[in-house]
Amino acid sequence: MENVPSFNQLIQQSIIDNWDLDALTDYKGATLQYHDVARKIEKLHILFENSGVVKGDKIALCGRNSSQWAVAFLATLTYGAVAVPILHEFMADQIHNIVNHSDAKLLFVGDHVATQIDPVQMPHLEGIINNPDYSLMLSRTDKLTYAREHLNELYGKKFPKYFRKEHVHYYIEENGEEMAMINYTSGTTGFSKGVMIPYRALWSNFDFAEHVLGKIISKGDRIISILPMAHMYGMAFEFIFEFLHGCHVYYLNRIPSPAIIAQAFADIKPKIIIAVPLVIEKIIRKKVFPKIQNNRMRLLLSMPVISKKVRQKICQEVVKAFGGELYEVIIGGAAFNQEVESFLKRIEFPYTVGYGATECAPIICYRDWQTFVQGSCGQAAYHMQVKVKSTNPAEIPGEILAKGLNTMLGYYKNPEATAETLDEDGWYHTGDLGTMDYDGNVFINGRSKNMLLGPSGQNIYPEEIEDKLNSLTMVVESVVVQRDNKLVGLVYPDYDEAKNMNFNEQDIASIMEQNRLQLNEQLPAYEKITEIEIRTEEFEKTPKRSIKRFLYK
């Protein structure tokens, strides 16, 4: 791999250059300016140093997105320790397993997580530190206890007058191959693996974002952090890029329901929005479709002369629903519903769909909304190469492979899984199936692990059937499974709508049977659904809102 600039040097320079700008805000709470972040980082460095943390030690972080979480993360890297972000939605035993597996020395926890975990299950931890005040929930060493109790005194001795820009000196990594993070995957297919992410991958993802958005986003521009920061998608593009660019990040430090997100868009007016499909689809289906799916609007949209003006007006309203000042919405993390995507393309809404993986920290494919091809997930991102392992990549799906500065070092303490995923030539085998057109646009068919075999050996991609099923009446979400060589659609209906319409269980069952018949008209014989099974609860999901398919096989 080529030599790359120091990532920690970028953190240091951004803090110095943007000293008096707003940096991090907890939505409807306090704001930290860049110099406030620097002071808090310095205090944590003093705490680390006096409690015996050394370069290369692992420090885990588990809690809802917040400015204090961000500070703890920055402090970990700039001290030379290895950050282990853990999704706060994980169950207690998963958190215990990750802390233990990663060899973490310290653990930062948010209020919610603090009540869930059991320190006894993490015997090698030396301490647990509470966000937001960095108080000690647990200390197993006298050094840590002393360091925290005397932190202000130690800080005062180091900076007897006041803390200034010239005091900001951080650990500079020796080279880009040095490990910065271990990020545990969200585990849609089972037990999580610890992805070892080097500094070069963090730098490369930042440089990609700078390359494609640097001239569009300005210092001081606002961004909302919706996705979990412990997930690489949210970490890279709702935090790292913006912080290094001098932007102002707002954290929705509550469960980001559609109502809260919509209000935050209106209040903050973000310049770009990073989202998973589910968030966008809910806003479009709940806020936009009801206004335009009436006879009058359908008539106007069918009239060629008027149609363009109507589409422009609808687009303005949709942009307004997202705050009114955005350049584009970048969608990733899961498959995007074709009905919603077709609607957004038709009204010329500024959206694009990217593609990535934790193993690439995360970006693999992207294209600006103005040149984005509908149905694709973009082209190979800056610093990356992408190919499809197929005899005819444009027509016959094959596994998507990626290579470049973004790729991981491997899986922590798991050489077997590393060898299965990273080949000798450095290609990362994604496990996703797709095609690539002659212009390099990548189209995803589904996960190779999810692919089903039809009665005569046909390849069946359940995600493609689910996409059609999710567009039908009163279907919120679905999973297609194979039972005794027959396909069954598991469906979670729109119970809110059913309640509004006074539908009972039998009515819902009748609608779903009509959906099944309508769906089968669109499918070849080997893909037809034999039965729809109605669920009374939503499917269990990972924190990035992907359905845990393995639970329903």
N, C-alpha and C positions, 0 to 999 in steps of 0.2 A: 504493500500500500504506500501511496505517496505521502510525503510529509505535509502536515496541515498546520495552520496557525493554532496557537494555544486557545482553548475554549475558556479556561479560567481567566486568561488575560482579557478576553472580551467582556466577561462579567465585571472585572475590575474597571475597565475603561468606561463601560456604560454607566457605572455608579459615579465615577468622577465627572464624566461629561454631562450627566443629567442631574447633578447634585440637588438642585432645588425644584425639580419637577415632581409632580405626583406620580407615584409608582404603583402602589397596590392599595385597593380599597375593598373592605368587606361591605358588600351591598347594604345600604342603609346603616352603615357602621363607620368605623374609623378609617382614615387614610394615612398611609405611610408614604413619605417622599423618599427619593433615592438615598438621601443622607440618613434618614431614619433606618432604612434597610441596612445601610453600612454599619451603623452603630450597633444594631441588634446582631448582625453577623459577628462583629468584633467581640461582643459579650459571649456569644456561643463559642467562639474560638478560645476565649479565656477559660470557659467552662470545660471544653474538650481537653485543652492542654493540661489544666490542673487536676483533671480527673483521670489522666493516664491514657487518653485516646491517642493513638499514633497513626501516622500516614498508612492508608490501606485498610484500617479497621472498618468494619461495616456498621452503618447507622441506619436503622429502619425508621420509616415514617408512615403512620397510619391514622388518617382522620379526614374529615370533610375538607374540601378546598377552602383555604383561608390565607390571608396575608402572612400569618405566623407559620403556617405550613411551608409557604414559599420561602420565607426567610431561613427556616431550618434546613431546607433542601440546599439553598445557595451556600449556607454556612458549611454544610457537610462537604460539598465539592471543593469549595475554596480553601478548606483546611487540608485537603488531600485524602479525606476519607471516602469510602464508597457508599453511595446512597442506595437504600433498598426501599423504594416506595411500595406500599401495600394498599390495595384497594379497600377502603373502609367498609364496603358492602360485603366483604368476605365474612364467613362464619368464624366464630372464635377459634375453632380448632384449625381452620385454614391459616389464620393469622399466626397461631402458635407454631404450626408446621413451617411456615415461611421464615419466621424469626429464627427458629432453630436451624433450619436447613441453610440459611444464609450466613450463619455464624455471627449474627448481629451482636454488637457490644452494648449499644444503647437503642432505645425505642422511643420515638416521639408519638404521642397519642392525642386525639381529639376527645372531647367530652363523651361522645357516644361510645367510642371504642373503649375508653377507660372503664366503662361499666360492664363491658362484655368479656374482656380478657381475664385470664387467670395467670398471674405471674408465676405460680408454682409450675405451670406447664412450660415455662421458658427458663429453665434453671441456669443457663449460661449468660443470661442478660446481666449486666452490671447495674443498669438503672433504667427506669421508665420516666420520661419527662412529659409533663402536661403542656399541651397547647391550650390557651394562648399565652399563659404567663411564664412558661418554662419552669414551673415549680416541679418538685420531685414527687411523683406518685410512689416510686420505689427507689431505694438506693441500697446496693449490696456492698459498697466499698466506702471506707472512711474518706478516701480522696474525693469521691463524687459529692458526698454529703458536705464536706468542708468547702469545696469549690462553689457549690450552689449557695451555701449560707453566707459566704464571704465574697460573692460575685461583684457586688457594687464596690466593695473595698478594693478588690483586685483590679477592677476597671479604673478606679480613681488613681491607683498607684501607677498604672501604665500610661494614663493620659491625665496628668495632674492639672492641666489647664482646660483644654477642650479638644474634642476630636475633630480633625480637619481632613480635607481631601488627601493631603500628603501622607496621612497615616494609613491609607488603604493600600496594603501590600498582601497579595494572596499567593497561595501555593500555585506554582506554574507546573503543570504536568510535564513529565520528561519527554513524552512523545504521544502521538495520537492513538497508539495501540494500548496505552494504559487504560485499565478499566475504571470507568466513572460510576457506573450504576449496575445493579442487578435488578431487572424488572421482571416480575413474575406474571406470566400470561394469565388471561382471564379464565382460561380453562373451559372453553365450550366443549371440548372433546374429552374432558377428564381432568386428571391431576395437573396442576400448573407446573411449568418448567421455569427455572431462573435464567432469563436471557442476560448474558454478560454484554453490556453496551460500552464500547470504548469511547474515549473523548472525541476521536475523529468522527464518529457517527453523530454525536451531539453537534459538533461544529458543522458537519456536512448538511444536516437537516436545517440548521440555522442559515447556512449560506444559500441553500436552495430557496428558503423563504425570502431571504434578502434579495435573491436574484429575480424572483417572480413578483414579489410584493413590495420590495424596498422603495420603489419610486411612487407607489400608490399610497402606502401608509406613511404618515409623518410623525415626528416626535409629538407626544402629547395626545395622539389619537387614542380613542377609547375602544376597548375590547371587553367582551363578557366571557368569563371562564365558566362554561356550562359543564363540559366533560370532566371526569375525574382527573386530577393532575397526576395521580398514580398510574394512569394509563398513558402510553407514549403519545397518542394522538393529541390529547388535551395538553400534556406536558410540553410537547414541541411547538404547537401552533396556537395555543391560547396562553402561553406563559413565556417560554424561553425566547422565541423570536421577538415578542413584544417587549420583554424586559430589556433585551440587548439592543433593541431599536429605539428605546426611549419612550415607549408608549405607556398608557395608564390602564392597568388590568383591574377589572371589577370581579370579585368572587361572589357567586350565589351560594353563600355558605348555609343553604338549607336544601331540602329535597327540591330539585328544579322541576316543579309541576308546570304544565303548559301555561297556567294562569300567571305564575310567578315569572316565568320566562318572558311572556308577552308584556307584562308590566315593566320588566327590566329593559327590554328592547325600547319601549317608549321613553323610559327615563334616561337611559344611557346613550342611545342612538349610536350603536357600534359601527365602525368602518368596515369590518369584515365579520362574518359569523362562521364559526366552525361548529358543525353539528353532525349528529348521526341521523339517518333517514327518519327514524321514529318521531323525533322532535318536529321536523319539517312537515312530515305527513300529517301529524295530529293538528298542527296549526292550519294547514291547507284544508283538511277535511272539516274541521270544526268552525274555522273563521271565514273561509273563502268559498268553498263549494256550496254551502247553503244559500249564499247570496247570488250565485250565478246559475244554479241548476233549476231555473224556473222557465216557463214557456217563453216569456218575453225576452229573456236574455239569450235563450237558445235561438230564437228567431233573429235577433240582432247579430249574433255571431255567425249565422248562416248567410247573411247578406254581404257580399264581397266588398261593396263600397264602404259600408259602415263598420264591417267586422274589424278592420285594422284599428280604427279609433277606439272601438270598444275594448279590444285586447290591450291597447296602450293604457286605457283607463283602469282596467283590471290589474295590469302590472303595477301601476302607480299605487293602487290600494294594497297590493301584496307587499310591495316595498315598504309602504307605510306601516304595515303590520310587523315589520322587522326593524322598525325604528326610523326609517326614512332616509338614512344617510349612508347606507352600505354600498361598498363597491361590488362585493359578491358574497354569496353563501357557498362555502366549501363543504361538501357532504362526503362522508366516508364512514368506515367502520362496519358496514353491513350493506346488503343489497337494497337498492332504491326501487320503490314500487313504480312500475312502468306507467300506470295511469296518472299518477302525480307528476312524474317526470315529463310525460308528454304534454300535460297541461302547462307546466312551467316553461317548457320549450316553446309552446305555441304562443304564449303571451310575452315571450322574449325576456323572461325574468333572469337576472344575472346569477345563475347558479352553475356550479361545476361539481363533478364527482371525482374524488381522488381514490387512491388505492394504496394500502400499506399494511405493515405487520410489525408487531413488537420487535421482531428479529431484525428489522431495518430502521428502527428508532424514529419514525415508522415509515417514512414516505418511500414508495416505489414508483407510482405513476401519478401524473397531474397534468392538467392543461387549463389555461385561463378560460373563463366562461365565454369569451368572445370567439374562441376557436374550438371550443369543446364539442365533441361529436356525441349526439344523444345516444344513450344506451351503453356508452363506453365508460371507462374509468381513467381516461387520459392516456398519455404517452409516457415513456420512461422519463423519470424525473431527472433534473440536473444532478450530476455526479453518479447516476445509476444507469445500468444496462438491463434490458429485459428481453427475454425470448420465450417462445412457447415450444415445448418439446413435442413436436408433431411432424408427421411427414408433409402436412399441408396446413401450416398454422393459420392461414386465412379462412380455411373451410372446416378443418377437422380439429376439435378441441384437444388440447394437450395440457400437461402441467405447466404452470407459469413459473419461470425461474428468474431470479434477480441477482445482480452482482454490482458491487461498487463500494464507495466509502461508507455507505450507511449500514452495511451488513455487520452482524454481531460477531463477537469473538467465539461464541458457542454457548452451550447451556452449562450453568454452574454445577460442577461435580456430577456431570452426566455426559461422559464422552461418547457413550453409545448413541444417545439421541442426537448429539452434535454430528456424529459421523453419518447418521441417516439424513440429516437436514442440510449440512454444508458439504458439498463434494470437494474433491481434490483440487479442482480449478477455481474454487471460491464461489461457485454458484449456490445461492440459497434456494432450496426446493420448497416452494410455498405451500404445496398441498392443494392449491386452487387450480381448477380447470378453466381454460379460456381459449380464445382465439385472438389473433392479431392481424389487423388489416394491413394493406400494403403501405399505408402511411404511418404505421407504428401504433395505431390506437388499439388498446387492449379491451377486450370484452370478456367478462367473467361469466362462466356457466354455473359454477358452484364449487363446493369443496369436493375434492377427490374422495375424501372419507365419507361423504354423504351420498355419493353416486350409488344408485340402485341398478340392478340388472333386471331387464324385462324378461318375459317368458322365453323369448328366442335369443337372449343375450344382448338385447338392445340396452344402450346406456340411457338411464333415466336420471335427470337432474331435478330433484324434488323442489329446489328453490324456484325453478322456472314455473312449475305448476302452482306453487304457493303464491307467486306473484300475481298470477291470473285470479286465483281464488280470493286473494285479499282485496281485489277490486270489486267483488260482487257484493250484493245487498247485505248489509248488517254484519259483514265479516271484519273483525278488528285484526285478528292475526291467525295464522294457521301453521301446521306442520304436517307434511305428507310422509307417512311411514308405510313400510311393506310388511304385510302379515299373510303368511301362507301364500306367498307369490301374488297377493292382491294388494292394490294400493288403497289406503284409507286416509281420509283427510280429517285431522284433528282440528277443530275450529273453536276459537273463543269469540262468541258473538258480541255485538254492541248492545249490552244490557241497558245502557242509558237510553238509547233510542227505543228499545223494546218497551221500556217503562213509559216513555213519552207517548207511544202509540197504543198503550194498553195491551200489548201482545203477551200471551201466556206461553208456557213451554211448548205446547202443541203448535202454536203459531210459528214459533221460532224454528221448530223441527220442520214444518212445511216449507218455510222460506229456504232453509238449508238444503232440503231435497231439490227444490227448484234450482238452487245454485249449483248443485251437483250435476243436474241434467244440462244446465247452461254451460258449465265448465267442460263437460265431456264432449260437447259439440265442437269445442276448440282444440281437442286433443286427439292424437292418433290412438288407435285401439289399445296399444300396450301401455299407454299412460292414463287411461281412463280410471276415474275414482269409483270404487264399488260401494263406498259407504262414507257418510260424514258423521263423525262422532263429536257431539257437542260437549264442550268443557264449561264448567261453571266458574273456573278461576283462570286468570292470565297464566301464560306459560312462564316458567321460571327463567330468569334471564341473568346474563353476566352484567357487570357494571357498565359495559359499553352498549347495553341493551340488545345484545344478540341472544336469541333463544338458546337455552342449553339443550340442544337437540338430543344429546346422548341419553338424557333422562326419559325420552319418549320413544326410543326404538323398541 
